[in-house]
Amino acid sequence: MTANTLTAMAIIAIPVGILLMAFAVLWQMYIMFTETYTLNRYKDDNRLLWVVAGLMFSFSLAVYYYCPNARKKGKWGVMAGVVGLLMYVGGYVYLKRTAA
């Protein structure tokens, strides 16, 4: 590959990485809104105190622990976030390295 091709790929990778990270955030919000209904099973139970304490310290991780369907859906958000971050950082690093 030529330097121009790699530069063009890096320029494209940065906005695509941002879009993938934005998708990961929106997907995370979707999961939180749709899967927290399963917490109703703790309504009349003393364990609800621990569930709420877990939600206060780490909302997303607690939802993934207490709501089993969220774990299945969360894989897509994690993959989009990681790939987006790698594309963004990789494109930025490549452009900084070639500019110097």
C-alpha positions as CSV (number, residue, x, y, z in Angstrom):
1,M,0.0,0.0,0.0
2,T,1.1,3.5,-0.7
3,A,1.4,6.2,1.9
4,N,-1.5,8.1,0.3
5,T,-3.7,5.0,0.6
6,L,-2.8,4.5,4.3
7,T,-3.4,8.2,5.0
8,A,-6.8,8.1,3.3
9,M,-7.7,5.0,5.4
10,A,-6.6,6.8,8.5
11,I,-8.7,9.8,7.7
12,I,-11.7,7.5,7.1
13,A,-11.0,5.4,10.2
14,I,-11.3,8.4,12.6
15,P,-14.9,9.4,11.9
16,V,-16.0,5.7,11.5
17,G,-14.4,5.1,14.9
18,I,-16.3,8.0,16.4
19,L,-19.6,6.7,14.9
20,L,-18.9,3.2,16.3
21,M,-18.3,4.6,19.8
22,A,-21.5,6.6,19.5
23,F,-23.4,3.5,18.5
24,A,-21.9,1.7,21.5
25,V,-23.2,4.4,23.8
26,L,-26.7,4.3,22.2
27,W,-26.8,0.5,22.4
28,Q,-25.8,0.7,26.0
29,M,-28.7,3.1,26.7
30,Y,-31.1,0.8,24.8
31,I,-30.0,-2.2,26.9
32,M,-30.4,-0.2,30.2
33,F,-33.9,0.9,29.2
34,T,-35.2,-2.4,28.0
35,E,-33.6,-4.9,30.4
36,T,-34.0,-3.4,33.8
37,Y,-37.6,-4.6,34.0
38,T,-36.2,-8.0,35.2
39,L,-35.3,-6.2,38.5
40,N,-39.0,-6.5,39.4
41,R,-38.4,-10.0,40.7
42,Y,-36.6,-8.4,43.7
43,K,-39.6,-6.2,44.6
44,D,-40.5,-7.8,47.9
45,D,-37.2,-9.3,48.7
46,N,-34.4,-8.2,51.1
47,R,-31.9,-8.7,48.4
48,L,-33.2,-5.6,46.6
49,L,-31.0,-3.5,48.9
50,W,-27.9,-5.2,47.5
51,V,-29.2,-4.8,43.9
52,V,-29.7,-1.1,44.5
53,A,-26.3,-0.7,46.1
54,G,-24.7,-2.4,43.1
55,L,-26.6,-0.2,40.7
56,M,-25.5,2.9,42.5
57,F,-21.8,2.0,42.3
58,S,-21.7,0.6,38.8
59,F,-25.0,0.8,37.0
60,S,-24.0,-1.0,33.8
61,L,-22.1,-3.8,35.4
62,A,-24.9,-4.4,37.9
63,V,-27.5,-4.6,35.1
64,Y,-25.4,-7.1,33.2
65,Y,-25.1,-9.2,36.4
66,Y,-28.7,-9.1,37.5
67,C,-30.4,-9.0,34.1
68,P,-29.4,-12.1,32.0
69,N,-30.8,-10.9,28.7
70,A,-28.6,-7.8,28.9
71,R,-25.5,-9.9,28.7
72,K,-26.5,-11.3,25.4
73,K,-27.2,-7.9,23.9
74,G,-24.2,-6.2,25.5
75,K,-21.7,-8.0,23.4
76,W,-22.5,-5.9,20.4
77,G,-22.0,-2.7,22.2
78,V,-18.7,-3.8,23.7
79,M,-17.5,-4.9,20.2
80,A,-18.6,-1.7,18.6
81,G,-16.9,0.4,21.3
82,V,-13.6,-1.5,21.2
83,V,-13.4,-1.5,17.4
84,G,-14.4,2.2,17.3
85,L,-11.8,3.1,19.9
86,L,-9.1,1.2,18.0
87,M,-10.0,2.8,14.7
88,Y,-10.0,6.3,16.2
89,V,-6.7,5.9,18.1
90,G,-5.1,4.0,15.2
91,G,-6.1,6.6,12.7
92,Y,-5.0,9.5,14.9
93,V,-1.6,7.9,15.7
94,Y,-0.9,7.1,12.1
95,L,-1.8,10.7,11.0
96,K,0.4,12.2,13.8
97,R,3.3,9.9,12.9
98,T,3.2,10.7,9.2
99,A,2.8,14.5,9.8
100,A,6.1,14.6,11.8
